[in-house]
Amino acid sequence: MLQLSTHPSGRHFLQIPGPTNVPDRILRAIDHPTIDHRGPEFGALGRSVLAGMRKIFRTEGHVVIYPASGTGAWEAALVNTLSSGDLVLMAETGHFATLWKKMAERLGIRVEFLPGDWRRAVDPKDIEAHLRKDARHEIKAVCVVHNETATGVTSDIKAVRDAIDRAGHPALLMVDTISSLGSIDYRHDEWGVDVTVAGSQKGLMLPPGLSFNAVSSKALAASEKNTLPRSFWDWQAMITSNETGYFPYTPSTNLLYGLHEALEMLFAEGLETVFARHKRHAEATRRAVRAWGLEILCSDPERYSPSLTAVMMPEGHGADAFRKVVLEHFNMSLGQGLSKVKDKVFRIGHLGDINDLTVCGTLAGVEMGLELAHVPHQKGGVQAAMAYLAEQSEVRSRPLQE
């Protein structure tokens, strides 16, 4: 008897906020014979990707690449700069800010955690007020998440830097850009950030497996005096080896091939164009959500994320059941609600290698899923997004006027 295939046709729509879809160009680059990581060809590759990542972070300083997830980069930032018993200031913007806080505490670091409702960004005024009260400068670092992946809220890092400066406080500034680097404008040097944390699987369009620290001279000086133990995460060993393009231990060679290709793609498109594309797709998504009559989790339009949109479910309807309907009927994955917002929101990722048609297809899947799951909504969300994208396409195609 002939068995019918249950394998869905077409490509899976991976519309979670990371890992994102990996472009075919990058997959082909990764599918390259592994070379000697001590040989001359690898040294050239190492120097190239390190130089490219400095451009992505917009820094003249050191960038360290680890064979790890973003969690590893969190730990590297902490253990290279702080000592057991040190006090840091963090802000509760969502699930990932909370996880970073828990990691710090497990490492023996004391944390002053500014409470939040998971719908708003870091408040620079709160940062400044807490630092002004710290006359003895016990706070050694301010740690914030640039783009909170669980909530779709983007914080103003320059405003946080200005708040630290107004308080006249010497604390280091550490920033998580795991779901913003390569998708949202970010300036490590210009904004006075001391350690920037990032990962490979979101705006950089790679599979998970690489993580990054961009390091200021102030942070590097702190690493020479702090006392938290580290070996694998040690900046000094990495920076010394990186001078010639090599690593102190076996790197993720084939992922570095992919990183090289990803950098080529980002630079060919142009970073400003990449950032504008993400803003455009985010606005199209939000117009669809509003047309459906649903509520966006981020409550401040000035802080909407260009990388993802978290959508609140109507009372009495679970996000996970809705996501299951979308997956089973349309072979599309949407992001789940995490921790405090579990089953209360679903997240639409619109970052990485996507275009207008990807966004329209994603929103069509969401709208059809809302209908099939009997979630109260109004029709017309996809049409609202399409109208906006068509309008923007026409604007971008017009010749520049003298």
C-alpha positions as CSV (number, residue, x, y, z in Angstrom):
1,M,0.0,0.0,0.0
2,L,1.3,3.4,-1.0
3,Q,2.3,5.5,2.1
4,L,1.5,9.2,1.8
5,S,4.3,11.5,2.9
6,T,3.7,13.7,5.9
7,H,6.7,15.9,5.0
8,P,5.3,19.4,4.3
9,S,6.2,20.9,0.9
10,G,8.1,24.1,0.5
11,R,10.5,25.7,2.9
12,H,9.8,26.0,6.6
13,F,9.0,29.6,7.7
14,L,11.2,30.1,10.7
15,Q,9.8,33.4,12.0
16,I,11.0,33.2,15.6
17,P,13.3,36.0,16.8
18,G,16.4,33.7,16.3
19,P,17.8,31.5,15.2
20,T,16.9,33.1,11.9
21,N,16.8,31.7,8.4
22,V,20.3,31.0,7.2
23,P,20.7,32.1,3.6
24,D,21.8,29.6,1.0
25,R,25.0,31.6,0.4
26,I,26.0,31.1,4.0
27,L,25.1,27.5,4.1
28,R,27.3,26.9,1.0
29,A,30.1,28.7,2.6
30,I,29.9,26.6,5.8
31,D,29.8,23.5,3.6
32,H,33.5,23.9,2.8
33,P,36.3,21.4,3.6
34,T,37.7,22.1,7.0
35,I,41.2,23.5,6.9
36,D,44.2,23.5,9.3
37,H,43.4,26.0,12.0
38,R,47.1,26.6,12.4
39,G,47.8,27.0,8.7
40,P,48.3,30.2,6.7
41,E,44.9,30.0,5.0
42,F,43.1,30.1,8.3
43,G,45.2,33.0,9.6
44,A,44.0,35.1,6.7
45,L,40.4,34.0,7.4
46,G,40.8,34.9,11.1
47,R,42.1,38.4,10.4
48,S,39.4,39.0,7.8
49,V,36.4,38.2,10.1
50,L,37.9,40.0,13.1
51,A,38.3,43.1,11.0
52,G,34.8,42.7,9.6
53,M,33.3,42.4,13.1
54,R,35.0,45.6,14.2
55,K,33.0,47.3,11.4
56,I,29.8,45.7,12.5
57,F,30.3,46.8,16.1
58,R,31.6,50.1,14.9
59,T,34.7,49.9,17.0
60,E,38.4,50.4,16.6
61,G,39.0,48.2,19.7
62,H,39.3,44.5,20.2
63,V,36.6,42.0,19.2
64,V,36.8,38.5,20.7
65,I,35.0,35.5,19.0
66,Y,34.1,32.5,21.0
67,P,32.8,29.1,19.9
68,A,29.7,29.5,22.1
69,S,26.1,30.8,22.3
70,G,25.3,34.3,23.4
71,T,25.2,32.9,27.0
72,G,28.9,32.3,26.8
73,A,29.5,35.9,25.7
74,W,27.5,37.1,28.8
75,E,29.7,35.1,31.0
76,A,32.9,36.3,29.3
77,A,31.8,39.9,29.8
78,L,31.3,39.4,33.5
79,V,34.3,37.2,34.4
80,N,36.8,39.3,32.5
81,T,35.9,42.6,34.3
82,L,34.5,41.9,37.8
83,S,35.5,40.2,41.0
84,S,33.4,38.1,43.5
85,G,31.3,40.4,45.6
86,D,31.3,43.3,43.2
87,L,28.0,45.2,42.7
88,V,26.4,45.7,39.3
89,L,23.3,47.6,38.3
90,M,20.9,45.8,35.9
91,A,17.4,46.7,34.6
92,E,14.5,44.2,34.3
93,T,13.4,44.7,30.7
94,G,12.4,41.0,30.2
95,H,13.4,37.4,30.2
96,F,16.9,37.8,29.0
97,A,17.8,40.6,31.2
98,T,16.6,38.4,34.1
99,L,18.7,35.5,32.9
100,W,21.8,37.7,32.7
101,K,21.1,38.8,36.3
102,K,20.8,35.2,37.5
103,M,24.1,34.3,35.9
104,A,25.9,37.2,37.6
105,E,24.5,36.1,41.0
106,R,25.7,32.5,40.4
107,L,29.2,33.9,39.7
108,G,29.2,35.6,43.1
109,I,28.4,39.1,41.8
110,R,25.8,41.2,43.7
111,V,23.1,42.7,41.6
112,E,20.9,45.7,42.1
113,F,18.0,45.0,39.8
114,L,15.8,47.9,38.6
115,P,12.2,46.4,38.4
116,G,10.3,46.7,35.2
117,D,6.9,45.6,33.7
118,W,8.4,43.9,30.6
119,R,6.6,46.5,28.4
120,R,9.1,49.4,28.6
121,A,12.7,50.1,27.9
122,V,15.5,50.9,30.4
123,D,14.8,54.3,32.0
124,P,18.0,56.4,31.8
125,K,16.7,58.6,34.6
126,D,16.5,55.6,36.9
127,I,20.1,54.6,36.0
128,E,21.3,58.2,36.7
129,A,19.4,58.4,40.1
130,H,20.9,55.1,41.3
131,L,24.4,56.0,40.3
132,R,24.1,59.4,42.0
133,K,23.3,57.7,45.2
134,D,26.4,55.5,44.9
135,A,28.8,58.1,46.3
136,R,31.4,55.4,47.2
137,H,31.3,54.0,43.6
138,E,30.5,50.5,44.7
139,I,28.6,49.8,41.5
140,K,31.3,48.5,39.1
141,A,29.2,48.0,36.0
142,V,25.8,48.9,34.4
143,C,24.5,46.0,32.4
144,V,21.6,46.5,30.0
145,V,19.9,44.6,27.1
146,H,19.8,46.7,23.9
147,N,16.9,44.8,22.3
148,E,14.9,42.5,24.7
149,T,14.2,39.4,22.6
150,A,11.3,38.3,24.8
151,T,9.3,41.6,24.6
152,G,10.3,43.5,21.4
153,V,11.5,46.5,23.3
154,T,14.6,48.4,22.3
155,S,16.4,50.6,24.8
156,D,18.4,53.8,24.0
157,I,22.0,52.9,24.8
158,K,23.3,56.4,24.1
159,A,20.8,57.8,26.6
160,V,22.1,55.3,29.2
161,R,25.7,56.3,28.5
162,D,24.7,60.0,28.9
163,A,23.0,59.1,32.2
164,I,26.2,57.5,33.5
165,D,28.2,60.5,32.4
166,R,25.9,63.0,34.0
167,A,26.2,61.1,37.3
168,G,30.0,61.3,37.0
169,H,30.2,57.6,37.7
170,P,33.1,55.4,36.7
171,A,31.0,52.2,36.2
172,L,31.6,50.1,33.1
173,L,28.8,50.0,30.6
174,M,28.0,46.5,29.3
175,V,25.4,45.9,26.6
176,D,23.7,42.8,25.2
177,T,23.1,43.1,21.5
178,I,22.3,39.5,20.8
179,S,19.1,40.3,18.9
180,S,20.1,43.7,17.6
181,L,23.6,43.5,16.1
182,G,23.3,43.5,12.4
183,S,19.6,44.5,12.5
184,I,19.5,47.7,14.5
185,D,21.9,50.7,14.4
186,Y,24.6,50.2,17.1
187,R,27.8,52.1,17.8
188,H,30.1,50.6,20.4
189,D,32.8,53.4,20.4
190,E,30.5,56.4,19.7
191,W,28.1,55.4,22.5
192,G,30.9,54.8,25.0
193,V,30.2,51.1,25.6
194,D,32.8,49.1,27.4
195,V,31.7,45.5,26.6
196,T,29.2,44.6,23.9
197,V,27.8,41.0,23.9
198,A,26.5,39.4,20.7
199,G,25.7,36.1,19.0
200,S,25.7,34.7,15.5
201,Q,22.2,33.3,15.1
202,K,20.1,36.5,14.6
203,G,21.1,39.6,12.6
204,L,24.3,38.0,11.5
205,M,22.2,35.2,9.7
206,L,24.4,32.3,10.9
207,P,23.4,29.1,12.8
208,P,24.0,29.3,16.6
209,G,27.6,28.6,17.7
210,L,29.5,31.9,17.6
211,S,29.5,34.6,20.2
212,F,31.3,37.9,20.6
213,N,32.7,40.5,23.0
214,A,33.6,43.9,21.7
215,V,36.0,45.4,24.3
216,S,37.0,48.9,25.2
217,S,40.4,49.9,26.6
218,K,38.7,50.7,29.9
219,A,37.3,47.2,30.1
220,L,40.6,45.7,29.1
221,A,42.3,47.5,31.9
222,A,39.7,46.2,34.3
223,S,40.4,42.6,33.1
224,E,44.0,43.0,34.3
225,K,42.9,43.6,37.9
226,N,39.7,41.7,38.5
227,T,39.8,38.3,40.3
228,L,37.0,36.2,38.9
229,P,38.6,33.0,37.5
230,R,38.5,32.2,33.8
231,S,40.4,30.1,31.3
232,F,38.2,29.4,28.3
233,W,36.8,32.9,28.4
234,D,40.0,34.8,29.0
235,W,40.3,37.9,26.8
236,Q,44.0,38.2,27.1
237,A,44.8,34.8,25.6
238,M,42.3,35.4,22.8
239,I,43.6,38.8,21.9
240,T,47.2,37.7,21.9
241,S,46.4,34.8,19.5
242,N,44.1,37.0,17.4
243,E,46.9,39.4,16.5
244,T,47.9,36.9,13.7
245,G,44.4,35.7,13.0
246,Y,44.6,32.5,15.2
247,F,42.9,31.3,18.3
248,P,44.3,29.8,21.6
249,Y,42.1,26.7,21.1
250,T,40.3,25.0,18.2
251,P,37.8,27.5,16.8
252,S,34.5,26.8,14.9
253,T,36.3,26.8,11.6
254,N,33.3,26.2,9.3
255,L,31.1,28.8,11.1
256,L,33.9,31.3,10.5
257,Y,33.5,30.6,6.8
258,G,29.9,31.4,7.2
259,L,30.7,34.5,9.2
260,H,33.0,35.7,6.4
261,E,30.1,35.3,3.9
262,A,27.6,37.0,6.2
263,L,29.9,40.0,6.5
264,E,30.2,40.2,2.7
265,M,26.4,40.2,2.4
266,L,25.9,42.8,5.0
267,F,28.5,45.1,3.6
268,A,27.3,44.6,0.0
269,E,23.7,45.7,1.1
270,G,25.1,48.5,3.3
271,L,24.5,48.7,7.0
272,E,22.3,51.7,6.8
273,T,20.2,49.9,4.2
274,V,20.0,46.8,6.4
275,F,18.8,48.9,9.3
276,A,16.2,50.7,7.2
277,R,14.9,47.4,5.9
278,H,14.4,46.1,9.4
279,K,12.5,49.2,10.4
280,R,10.3,49.0,7.3
281,H,9.4,45.3,8.0
282,A,8.8,46.0,11.6
283,E,6.4,48.8,10.8
284,A,4.6,46.6,8.3
285,T,4.2,44.0,11.0
286,R,2.8,46.5,13.5
287,R,0.3,47.8,11.0
288,A,-1.0,44.3,10.5
289,V,-1.2,43.7,14.3
290,R,-3.2,46.9,14.8
291,A,-5.5,46.1,11.9
292,W,-6.2,42.7,13.5
293,G,-7.2,44.6,16.6
294,L,-4.5,43.0,18.7
295,E,-2.2,44.7,21.2
296,I,1.6,45.0,20.9
297,L,3.4,44.1,24.1
298,C,5.8,47.1,23.9
299,S,3.8,50.0,25.3
300,D,6.1,52.8,24.1
301,P,6.0,53.4,20.3
302,E,9.4,55.2,20.5
303,R,10.9,51.9,21.7
304,Y,9.4,49.4,19.3
305,S,11.9,46.8,18.2
306,P,12.9,46.6,14.5
307,S,13.9,43.0,15.0
308,L,10.7,41.5,16.4
309,T,7.1,42.2,17.5
310,A,5.6,40.6,20.5
311,V,1.8,40.3,20.2
312,M,-0.6,39.9,23.1
313,M,-3.3,37.3,22.9
314,P,-7.0,38.3,23.7
315,E,-8.2,37.3,27.1
316,G,-9.1,33.6,27.3
317,H,-6.9,32.5,24.4
318,G,-3.5,30.9,24.7
319,A,-0.6,31.8,22.5
320,D,0.8,28.3,22.5
321,A,-2.4,26.7,21.1
322,F,-2.4,29.4,18.4
323,R,1.2,28.8,17.5
324,K,0.5,25.1,17.3
325,V,-2.2,25.7,14.7
326,V,0.1,27.9,12.6
327,L,2.9,25.3,12.7
328,E,0.6,22.4,11.8
329,H,-1.3,24.1,9.0
330,F,1.3,26.4,7.5
331,N,4.7,25.0,8.5
332,M,5.6,28.3,10.2
333,S,7.3,28.7,13.6
334,L,6.4,31.8,15.7
335,G,8.2,32.7,18.9
336,Q,6.7,31.6,22.2
337,G,6.1,33.8,25.2
338,L,8.8,33.3,27.8
339,S,8.6,33.3,31.6
340,K,6.2,36.1,32.8
341,V,4.5,36.3,29.4
342,K,4.4,32.5,28.7
343,D,1.3,31.6,26.7
344,K,0.3,35.3,26.8
345,V,2.1,36.5,23.7
346,F,3.5,35.2,20.5
347,R,6.5,36.8,18.8
348,I,7.0,37.5,15.1
349,G,10.6,37.6,14.1
350,H,11.3,40.0,11.2
351,L,15.1,40.1,11.3
352,G,17.9,38.6,9.3
353,D,17.7,37.6,5.7
354,I,14.1,38.6,4.9
355,N,12.4,40.7,2.3
356,D,9.0,42.2,1.7
357,L,7.5,39.0,0.3
358,T,8.8,37.0,3.4
359,V,7.1,39.5,5.7
360,C,3.8,39.3,3.7
361,G,3.9,35.5,3.7
362,T,4.6,35.5,7.4
363,L,1.7,37.8,8.2
364,A,-0.6,35.8,5.9
365,G,0.2,32.7,7.9
366,V,-0.6,34.6,11.1
367,E,-3.9,35.9,9.8
368,M,-5.0,32.5,8.6
369,G,-3.9,31.0,11.9
370,L,-6.0,33.5,13.9
371,E,-9.0,32.4,11.8
372,L,-8.4,28.7,12.2
373,A,-7.7,29.0,16.0
374,H,-10.8,31.1,16.5
375,V,-8.9,34.0,18.0
376,P,-11.0,37.1,18.0
377,H,-9.6,39.5,15.4
378,Q,-10.5,41.8,12.5
379,K,-9.6,40.9,9.0
380,G,-7.3,43.0,6.9
381,G,-3.9,42.9,8.6
382,V,-2.1,41.5,5.7
383,Q,-3.7,44.1,3.4
384,A,-2.6,46.9,5.7
385,A,1.0,45.6,5.7
386,M,1.0,45.1,1.9
387,A,-0.3,48.7,1.3
388,Y,2.5,50.1,3.5
389,L,5.2,48.0,1.8
390,A,3.9,48.9,-1.7
391,E,4.0,52.6,-0.7
392,Q,7.5,52.3,0.7
393,S,8.7,50.5,-2.4
394,E,7.3,53.3,-4.6
395,V,9.0,55.9,-2.4
396,R,12.4,54.1,-2.5
397,S,12.2,53.7,-6.3
398,R,11.7,57.5,-7.0
399,P,14.7,59.3,-8.4
400,L,16.4,61.8,-6.1
401,Q,15.2,65.3,-6.6
402,E,17.7,68.1,-7.1
